[in-house]
Amino acid sequence: MKKIEAIIKHFKLDDVRKALTDIGLVGMTVIEVKGFGRQKGHMEVYRGVEYEVLFLPKIKIDVVVPEQKLEEALKAIQDAANTGEIGDGKIFVYKLET
């Protein structure tokens, strides 16, 4: 068994969920997270005061898959979460002991 941990943009969550269910995977854990990478953050204005947002909101999904479904699941996540812009996220794969 493998655990896939993917950091994606908020608005891509439904696309990723649908892509994974379309290949027969059921069940995922979704966590709202904040972080930064090459995006580094951005400036916002609140009540007339400009401030820098260093940690951007993202979604982290955890999915456990059998090894034979790993490549298919990774491709489904990559295809569904990709926008082609900086900040699309990361995917990590961990081996699970049973």
C-alpha positions as CSV (number, residue, x, y, z in Angstrom):
1,M,0.0,0.0,0.0
2,K,1.1,3.6,-0.7
3,K,0.0,6.9,0.8
4,I,-0.3,9.8,-1.6
5,E,-0.1,13.3,-0.1
6,A,-0.9,16.1,-2.5
7,I,-0.9,19.8,-2.0
8,I,-3.3,21.5,-4.5
9,K,-5.1,24.7,-5.1
10,H,-8.6,25.1,-3.4
11,F,-10.5,25.4,-6.6
12,K,-9.1,22.1,-8.0
13,L,-10.4,19.9,-5.1
14,D,-13.6,18.8,-6.9
15,D,-11.7,18.0,-10.1
16,V,-9.2,15.9,-8.2
17,R,-11.9,14.1,-6.2
18,K,-13.8,13.3,-9.4
19,A,-10.6,12.1,-11.2
20,L,-9.9,9.7,-8.3
21,T,-13.4,8.3,-8.1
22,D,-13.4,7.9,-11.8
23,I,-10.5,5.4,-11.5
24,G,-12.2,3.5,-8.7
25,L,-10.6,5.0,-5.6
26,V,-12.9,5.9,-2.7
27,G,-12.0,7.8,0.4
28,M,-9.7,10.7,0.9
29,T,-8.8,13.0,3.8
30,V,-8.8,16.8,3.0
31,I,-7.0,19.3,5.2
32,E,-6.8,23.1,4.7
33,V,-3.2,24.2,5.0
34,K,-1.0,27.2,4.4
35,G,2.5,27.4,3.0
36,F,4.8,29.0,0.4
37,G,7.2,27.9,-2.2
38,R,8.2,29.7,-5.5
39,Q,4.9,31.7,-5.3
40,K,6.4,33.4,-2.1
41,G,3.1,35.2,-1.3
42,H,1.4,38.4,-2.4
43,M,0.3,41.9,-1.3
44,E,-3.3,42.5,-0.2
45,V,-5.2,45.6,1.0
46,Y,-7.4,45.4,4.1
47,R,-9.3,48.5,5.2
48,G,-6.9,50.7,3.3
49,V,-3.8,49.1,4.7
50,E,-1.5,47.1,2.5
51,Y,0.1,44.0,3.9
52,E,2.0,41.0,2.7
53,V,0.5,37.5,2.8
54,L,3.4,35.1,3.1
55,F,1.6,31.9,3.6
56,L,-0.9,31.0,0.9
57,P,-4.0,28.8,1.5
58,K,-3.9,25.4,-0.1
59,I,-5.6,22.0,0.3
60,K,-3.7,18.8,1.3
61,I,-5.3,15.5,0.3
62,D,-4.3,12.2,1.7
63,V,-5.2,9.0,-0.3
64,V,-4.2,5.4,0.4
65,V,-3.9,3.2,-2.7
66,P,-2.8,-0.3,-3.5
67,E,0.6,-0.4,-5.3
68,Q,-1.0,-1.5,-8.6
69,K,-3.2,1.7,-8.6
70,L,-0.3,4.1,-7.7
71,E,0.7,5.3,-11.2
72,E,-2.9,5.7,-12.3
73,A,-3.8,7.7,-9.2
74,L,-0.7,9.9,-9.6
75,K,-1.6,10.6,-13.2
76,A,-5.2,11.4,-12.3
77,I,-4.1,13.9,-9.6
78,Q,-1.5,15.6,-11.9
79,D,-4.0,15.9,-14.7
80,A,-6.8,17.2,-12.6
81,A,-4.8,19.6,-10.4
82,N,-2.6,21.1,-13.1
83,T,-3.2,24.8,-14.1
84,G,0.2,25.3,-15.7
85,E,1.0,28.1,-13.2
86,I,3.4,28.5,-10.3
87,G,1.7,27.2,-7.1
88,D,0.1,24.1,-8.5
89,G,1.5,22.1,-5.6
90,K,3.5,19.0,-4.8
91,I,2.8,15.3,-4.6
92,F,4.5,13.0,-2.1
93,V,4.3,9.2,-2.0
94,Y,5.0,7.1,1.1
95,K,5.3,3.4,1.6
96,L,2.8,2.0,4.2
97,E,3.7,-0.9,6.4
98,T,0.9,-3.4,6.9
